[in-house]
Amino acid sequence: MKKNILVIYYSQTGQLEDIVRNIAKPFEAQKEEYDVTYYNIQLKEDFPYPWPGDVFFDTFPESYLQIPKEILPPSEEVLNKKYDLILFGYQVWFLTPSIPIISFLKSGYAAQLLKETPVITISGTRNMWMLSQEKLKVYLRDLKAKLVGNIALVDRHDNYTSVLTIVRWLTKGQKEKSGLLPAAGVSDEEITGSVKYGEIIEKHLKNTDLENLQPDLVKNGAIEIRPFLVRVEKVGNKIFTVWSNLIIKKKEKRPLLIKFFKVYLMTAIWVISPVVLVLHLLTTPIFWFKRQKQKRYLQGINLK
Ligand SMILES: Cc1cc2nc3c(=O)[nH]c(=O)nc-3n(C[C@H](O)[C@H](O)[C@H](O)COP(=O)(O)O)c2cc1C
């Protein structure tokens, strides 16, 4: 009997859609073995792209606090099947799975589709996805889904270059290189090359060996952990918790607080984070084993 594969995603720029479609190719190529269904999560009222700067920052509190919006129901075709495997594409907004993804996860549709089904999470982000994945793991556990694999594609440039290029990309819609700046986001080579992950997944599914999938994905470059970025994310989550709650509580001061948050975020990226980097490097010998252990954990699919 044919195996049913569901590909779930949301994508503003098309990057994540390209990634998940490439990963699904080996399944698409075997029509007699697999039936592939796509579900593009759609919000009733979508976010703009390119982003006006003020809308971008105004999205922060609800994004970080995982406050959902209304989604359009998936089609009957999507809902009426039981799936053998789900490829779950997501992107990160403000160190958290994006609002469209959270909106789906908090809808009854996620419970229906994901329950007792093997899921492979696939992200396409700037480079800070590690603690979002931890948040997603909690949702998947609560929805009784079986996380069997994770692929995290990122911008491989240094953290500062990728900040500059993502601003150009998200506010002007320009991913291509310009002047001294390289192209933004996940490279074209990696997007095209992500077919290889689909081949690995297909092999493990065919051999009913999904338990051993993740080490195989990691061996083939599906996950890169940069310990410095994990540190930045940990600090960032603490600070974002304070800012987001403050902005939500002080409704009448929201526009002003959002402006302060913007200045704060820029200062954190360009002034505080280099200091954190130096401290991180200086303490490398002391925390070497701890960081190696953390890296192994974040490469995996278990939840602490
Ligand atoms: C509002 C917003 C916040 C974002 N925050 C992060 C972040 O915290 N970490 C990160 O690695 N990428 C972040 N990104 C980049 C996205 O994860 C994603 O790679 C990019 O928006 C590509 O869009 P698409 O997947 O919708 O096509 C952010 C993007 C947006 C629009």
The ligand as a Gaussian input file, in Angstrom:
#p B3LYP/6-31G(d) Opt

LIG

0 1
 C        9.614000      38.902000      12.270000
 C       10.785000      38.027000      11.976000
 C       11.641000      37.644000      13.020000
 C       12.714000      36.765000      12.764000
 N       13.480000      36.334000      13.821000
 C       14.447000      35.379000      13.609000
 C       15.167000      34.833000      14.720000
 O       14.925000      35.134000      15.896000
 N       16.138000      33.917000      14.449000
 C       16.449000      33.530000      13.175000
 O       17.356000      32.722000      12.999000
 N       15.743000      34.017000      12.101000
 C       14.748000      34.919000      12.291000
 N       14.005000      35.398000      11.217000
 C       14.242000      34.825000       9.852000
 C       13.170000      33.727000       9.541000
 O       13.336000      32.624000      10.422000
 C       13.210000      33.206000       8.094000
 O       14.419000      32.592000       7.840000
 C       13.005000      34.288000       7.046000
 O       12.021000      35.193000       7.464000
 C       12.622000      33.641000       5.686000
 O       11.240000      33.649000       5.506000
 P       10.278000      32.443000       5.082000
 O       10.719000      31.206000       5.782000
 O        8.922000      32.902000       5.581000
 O       10.322000      32.348000       3.607000
 C       12.964000      36.309000      11.445000
 C       12.114000      36.737000      10.410000
 C       11.041000      37.550000      10.663000
 C       10.133000      37.928000       9.520000

